[in-house]
Amino acid sequence: MGLSAEGVAKIEELHELLARQTQIRDRWNMEELWGYLASLIAFVSSFKGEREGKAKELLARIILTEPSLVIFPVANVSWEGPPRRIGKKNIIGCLDDSFIEATKGLGGRAELHADEVAKYVNGLQHRMPRVGFAALVPGQRGLARAQAKRNLKLLVELTMLLIVDKSERNLWSLRGDTNRPGVRGITLDRKAIEEGLRISGDQVELYSSPLVIDALGNRGGVLWLGENPVPLEDLLRSDKIRGAVEECLTQRHSFLRRLHVAARWFADSYWASAQDDAALAAGVALDALLGSRAGLPGRAMKERYALLESDPRMRSKRAKEYEEIYSVRSLVAHGGESRKLSEGLYVRDMQESVTWTAWRVLEAHSTFSISSEKEYESLFEDIRWGTREWPWREHDEE
């Protein structure tokens, strides 16, 4: 049935009224909500019973909502042990009976609909092994999916940002995003694709063998982009890493949102294949950790970077370190080519500096009880004037 102009106007009026409420915006995608309201009005118009009561009942479903449960398989993550609860409302682990039981422990819809969870998990047809993610989120329908996806993304990105010994764990940046984790099906699981193509005999699709005729002959070699899944379970075994990730995820203080932004840009840097792209993203990640909403000149950013160092004797070195990073980032941002990017793996040094800064910001949060941007700004002023100082240790732990 079609809606009259008057009917559309009523929907617009109701939609505008609901959109003013924070709890509605937190729970619904506004574009989707318009469609649900249109369906509601159309249904009530053709309802044979008492229409006003039915309209109130259906509208209450939209306004008075409980958190949604979202579960999906994850691509490019390895997990072998039992599932783990991360933060208050997230579960990650192998999609098996233990995952189903752990999800039930989230409560709410996860507990009420345990049978549906089991049916979904057992009905998945993705190749083994299957790693899954479950989240209870405030959003409904499309917004719920987006929020759960964001939770997974943050979990992975914060973990990668905070790992300090990446090379020792055989984690290498600048190899592209072939193994970047994501929602499986939307993000292709590299190992599953490799296995499927090998079985079908189409493994030629996994590599490139170009013809190159040059001074040394006419062979171009073989180019292969294959990375192992991110060993997220292993990385989260560390109490220190897991505690820091959970602290950032739960967002008890808005101040920690700068870690979210930094982690996103750090991930773009880590999974980049071009060094200039990686350098630019790493520079933005550093800005997110050090900067101010009002904007700061380079000199002030350099000073903040240096003052995060607990050992005063090392601050001059940190300042020079930041100058080099800023110089490379600025040159790339303005279309130039930095010699440092062609000399060795300077980008990985930049990424290590971002990780160091992230840990120092977290240390500031815990040592000085920083919970707001104003307190963060005051901290640097106090350290600069000597009215506050880091607890001195001869060797800071990373």
N, C-alpha and C positions, 0 to 999 in steps of 0.2 A: 504494500500500500504506500502511496506517496504522501508527503507532508505538505500541507498548505503553507503559504507565506506566514500566516499567523502561528502555525505550529513551529516553523523554523525560528521565528522570533522568540517563542517561549523557550525553546532549547537554548538559544543564545543567552537569554536572560538568566536561565538556571545555571548554565555553564559559567557565566561571568560571576555569578554569586558564589558558586563553589570554588572557583579559581582563586578567590580572595583569601581562602582559608589555607593556612600553612599545612595543616594535616592532610588536606586534599592534594596539594601540590607535592607533598612528600610521598604520596601513595599512588598517584595516577599520572600517566602521561596525558597532558591536557588535550592533545589531538585525539588520542584514543578515547578519552572520557566523553568527548562530544559525540562520538559514534555510539557509545553505550547509552548515553542519555536519549539519543534519537531512537534507539531500539526500545528503550524503556517506555517512552511516550507512545510509540507505535503499538507496543504490546498492550499497554493499559487501555488505549483507545478501543481495542477490539476485545477487551476482556469482558466476559459475560457476567461476572460477579460484581461485588462492591469495589468500584474502581479506586476510590480515594484510599481505602485501606491497603489495596494491592500496591498502589503507587508509593505509599509510605514504606511499605515492607521492602520494595525493591530499591528505593532510594537509601534506606538504612544500610543495605549491603555495600553501597558505594561509600557512604560516610563513615560507618562504624566497621572498620576492617581490622582483622588480625594479620600479623606478619605472614608473608607467603613463603612456602618452601620451594626452592629451586634446586634441581639436581641435574648435572650434565657430565658426560665423560670429558676428560681433559687430554689434549694432545701434547706430545713431546715432554712428558714428565715421567720419570721412573720412580716407582714405589714398590717396595717388597714387604715391608713390615705391617703392623697393625695400623688402622687409620688414626689420624691425629686431629684433635680439636684445636683449632687456631682461633684465638679471640673468643668472643662469647657465642657466636652463632655460625661458625664455619667448620666443616669437616672435610678432610682430604685423605684419600687412601685408595686402595684397590677396591674395585666394585665387586664385593662379595658379601657373604653373610655378616661379617664383622662390620662392614661399612653400613649395612642396613641397620644393625643394632646401634651403632654409634650415632647414626642420624636420628634414630628414635629418641636418643638422649637429649636432643636439642629441645624437645618439648613442643608444645603448640601443635600446629598442623603436622609436624614431623611425627609426633607421637600418635595423633588421632588418625593419621592416614598411613600407618606403617605397612598395611597390606598393599596399598597402591605403590609405595616405595619399593617393596620387594618385587612386585610384579614388573615394575619399570626396570629395575636393575637386572633381574633375571631374563628379561626380554631383549636386552641390548644385543646387537649382532656385530659390533665392532670386533676387529681382530684382537686377540689377547696379546699382551696383558692390557687390562683396562683400568685406568686410574680415573677416579671420579671426584667431583667437588659438590658439596651440599651447603646451602646457606639459607638461613631464615632472614628475610629482608622485609622492610616496611612496605615496599612497593607492591603493586598488583599488576598482573598480566605483563605487558611489554616492559614496564618500568621495573618489575621484579626481575625479569631476565637481565636487564641492563645492570641492575644493582649487584646481582650475583656475579655476573661477568666482571664487573669492576672490582669486587672483592677478591676474586681469583687473580686478576691482573695486579692488584696492589700487593697481594701476598707474594707473588713471584718477583715483582719489581723491587720491593723492599728487601727481600732476601738477597737478591743479586747485588743491590746497592751496598749492603752491609757486610758481605763476605770479603774478608781482607786477604785471604790467601788463595786467590782464584787459580793461579798457575799451579800451585801445589795440589789442587783438586782437579786439575786438568780441565779448567774452565778458561776458554780462550775467546776473547772478543775479536771483532773485526772479521768474522767469518760469515756474516750475513744472518738472515733470520730463518734459515731452513729448520732450525730446531727451537724456534721461539714458542713457548707454551701458549695455549689458548683453548677455546671451546672446540672440542673435537668434532669434525664435520665442517665447521666454519674454518677452522685452522686445520690443515692437513697434518696428520701424524706421519712424520718422515719415515720411521721404522716400519710402520704398517704399509706405506706406499712401496718402500723398498722390497719388502717381503712379497707383496702382491705382484709386483712387476717381475721379480725373479721367478716366481712360480709360473707366471704366464709366458716367460721367455722374452719379455719386453724390457729387460734391464738396460737396454740401450737408451731408454728414456731418462735414465738416472745420471747420465754424464754427457759432456760435450767433447767432441773430437774434431776441432776445426782444422781446415787446411791453411797453413801459414807458409808462404814462400818468401824466404828472406836470405840474408847473406850466409846463413848456416845450413840451408837446405830447404826441404819442402815438407817438414813434419811439424805439426802444431801441438803434439802431445794430447793428453787427456785431462780435462777439467772436471773435477768431482766435488760437489758440495754435500758432504754428509757429516753430520754431527750427532753425537749421542744425545739421548734425552737429558734434560736438566735433572740432576740427582737431588730433587727437592727434599726427599725424605732424609737423605744423608746431611744436607745442609742445615736442616731444621733440628737435627739431633743436639746441636749446641744449645745449652740453656741460655747462653748470652745472646745468641742470634735470635732464637725463638722468642725470648723475653722482649727484646727490642722491637721485633716485628709486631708482636701482639700489642705492645705499648702504642705503636704508631697506628695500628688498625683500629683499636678501640677509641682513639681520638678523645681521651678524657680532657685534653686541652687543645684548643684550636691552634695553638702555636705549632703543634706537631704536623699540621697540614703542609708546612713547607717541606717536610720529609716526603710526603706523597708526591708533590710536584717534582722534587728532585729525583725521586725514584723513577718517575715516568720518563724524564729526559735522560737519566742515566741508562735506562733500558734501551732507549732509542740509540744511544751512543754504543752500548755494548753489542747490540745486534745489527749495527750498521756494517756495510761491506766497504764503504769508501771512507778513507781516513779523514777527509775534510768534513763530511757529514758527522762522523763520530766526534771530531774535535768541537764542532759547533754545538752539538747536543750536550757534550760534557760541560762546555762553558755555561750553557743555560742552566744545567743542573747545579753548578756551583753558585750561580746567581741566585737560584731559588733558596739555597741554604744560607747565604750571606746577606742578601739584599734586603731592601725595605720597599714597602708598597709605594712610598713617595719617590723612590728612585734614589740611588746613591752614585756619586762620581767614582771613577776607578780608584782613586787614592783612598777613599773611605773603605771601599771593598777590600783593598789590599791590607789596610790596617786591621779590619775585622778578621781577615784570614790569619794574619800574624798573631793577633791577640787570642785566638782560639788555642794557640800553642801554650801548654802549661809551663814549659821551661822557658823563662825569659831569655836565656842564652841562645835559644834556637829561633827566636822571632825574626831576626834579621834574615836568616836563611828562608824562613817561610814567606817573608815579604818578597824576596827575589823569585821564589818559586811561583808566587801568584803573578808577578809581573810577566814571567815567561808564558804562563797559561793565558793571561789576558791578551798578550801580544799575538799569540797564535790564533786565539778565538776571534779577535778583532780583525786580523788580516783575512781570515777565511770569510767572515761575515761581510766584508767589503769587496769580495771577489778576487782577493790576492791569493798567492801560493806561498805557503810557509816552508822554508827549507827544513825546519825541524820535523815536519810531517814526512819528509822523504828520508830522514836520517833515523834508522832504527824504528822503534815502536813507541814514539813519544806519546801517542794517543793513550796508550795503556798507562803511562805515567800520569797523564791527566786524569784518567779514570780512577787510579789509585788515590789521587789527591781529593777527588770528589768523595770517595769512600771514607778517607781520613776525616774530611770536614763533617760528613754526616755523623760519624761517631762523636766528634767533638761537640756538635750541636746537641746530641743526646746527652752527652756528659754535662753540658751546661744546664740542660733541663733538669737532670737529677741532682747535680751538685748545688746549684743556686736556686732551685725550685722555680725555674722560668716557665711560665704558663701563658704568657701573652707577648704580643709584639712590642709593647711598651717596655716590659721588663727586659726583653732581649736587647733592646736599644740601650737601656740604662746600664746593663751589664758591661757593654763595651766601653761606655763612658767611665764607669767606675774602675775598670781594669786600666784604662788609659791614664787615669789620674791617681791610681794607686790606692784607692779606697777599698777595693776588693781585689783578690788575687786567687788564682787557682791553687788548690792544695798542691804543694810542691812534692814531686816524686822524681828521683833521679832517672828512672826509666818508666815512662808512661806505657801502660799496656794498651795494645791496639785492640 
